[in-house]
Amino acid sequence: MNDTKVILDSLYSEFSQTKYWEIDPIKIPAMFSDPLDIEIAGFFSAIIAWGKRENIVKAAKKLMQLMDYQPYKFITGPKFKWQSCKSFVYRTFKPVDLFFFLDAIRLIYFKYDSFNNFVKIHYDKNNDLIESIRALRDVFLSLPHEQRSEKHVPNPDKNSACKRINLYFRWMVRKNNEGLDFGIWTNIPTSSLYIPLDLHVGIAARELGLLSRKQNDLKSVLELTNNLKKLDPIDPIKYDLALFGYNYYKNKNF
């Protein structure tokens, strides 16, 4: 493990540089200064974070434009203004899915005042962010919706890796000197985060002997996160930057 830590620390030092993240969904919430706007912009940017990074950024920026670059005011204000988003589409995320999400997020803000409060309250039940993900799904599914929209809300009880929600939590909880993650949820420890397991992270983790399972599922998330905690018990998910960057850029000339 010591050799692996040396390798990962070196990769983190390299791939935590902002130059590698100029085209990344994290740049969308970085457009805002109000924590409530950052929460919402970050949530939507993470939720649609599949496919090419350039396309994700373009779509997330378009959505913020449709919200008049005031996502908190847009969601909690008059609902008739939501019609400005009726043309929004990103791959399989259609307007019907977006309006479903807007309703659920509006409910969360009206009841809990912030996304942070909602996540923290459910996290505190057993100091586990998986509980917050379950609670999030429960809120969404409590509202009228089309069944097709459920696929966009991760379900840890179905062994989903919950990659996009874990990515969102990383952005909100981690604070780093490189200026990538936001660290605005200071009441949740970085040690509680789970790895946002995607194709690139999985390939790199298996290559480095950190992950034995072949599937990118919740069991793999738990295995990899536990192994990363052995390397850094306080901030294990900083290595997400190292693993993603290593596999994403290793065959590219940057």
Secondary structure, DSSP 8 states (H G I E B T S, - for coil): -HHHHHHHHHHHHHHTSGGGGSSSGGGTGGG--SHHHHHHHHHHHHHT--S-HHHHHHHHHHHHHHTTT-HHHHHHS-GGGGGGGTT--BTTB-HHHHHHHHHHHHHHHHHHSSHHHHHHHHHTTTT-HHHHHHHHHHHHHTS---GGGGGGS--GGGT---HHHHHHHHHHH-B-TTS-SB---TTS-GGG------HHHHHHHHHTTS---SS-SHHHHHHHHHHHHHH-SSSGGGHHHHHHHHHHHTTS--
